[in-house]
């Protein structure tokens, strides 16, 4: 016997819907197909509130054990999300994705000492905001050429993102300083 809900839907579509209803139904079918493609036949979409609460709980738990504890909590959450959304991936593929999203903290600041990186960030921000004296900029260009581009390439990706957010006024100076300090300690 056919599903009663399906029969009711077909009856409505074939015998009772007008053109506006058909448009709404067509859009619903398109959306459902997209969700099935993204989330599987079950169609269970992630619950953003549940995910946010879970993330908050994990971060709160991680704060008590310092940066390393927070990093471990975030890594566990990334692995769980990958496994939920792509269960067909092998362990090595999951690990590779996890490393791409949360690379080892040690490699970020090994290339440049922390104090050098802090100085570079300060100079870059000063230049980008137009606060750098012209003579300082000219001296730096004489010594290093296109120093802003070289600095930008030398910054770790997370530092570049924080700088971009700050320069676009997406975060305050206080938030910028806090995030940079955390990023340099990872």
Steps between C-alpha positions, in 0.01 A plus 500: 500500500627846413598755765185691605685832507622447144145429381373814674776710342431359154126559540564860599741559210281336236155608613516808721810716432505820301796646312641681806484179704677308225783758504538460876498122468757510218733713713452260791595206277814682380599579858434142613714361216782737595477393866504133403811564293669686785382301802403158363168331446405538865509875440599576856648845487747611765341688787693829530379563856610153611836544325553845657413372847728200452784727384448736794498211746818357350677836499395563860635158596819565303564838661569332832784300350661785306577540131591134450172383655303740282690385194422135581130580548484681167680212329251249644211715383646525148543123482143444625358742241697339219384152603136618523500674164728261306495155664642343185843661553786285622687575823794641305271730299333623820843566653610688187190722509544558870862608447394735219241666726710501816870473413761427766557809708875449513558570133339841500755695695814296435580686178522834678558572868190628678645844575601548134152399387342744749719782368411412140128500584528840670686646199252349254200637692662843532566507125152369409323756718711785360664567836856411393733795442591540135872490579466166683312349205762631256786360711333161522440495123866585439609210721238240405323612186127427508503431872120501556459215249794309649361542851155387388642183347702431816198524731329172591151471345325550834693826557410620149131434572510687831678795335243503218211500748661784695574714194143451377371608845341161565674483839611761751862578584457324834367185327777526241772509768340211688461283190853572379640405841307172494599428138869555574482267800339210311 
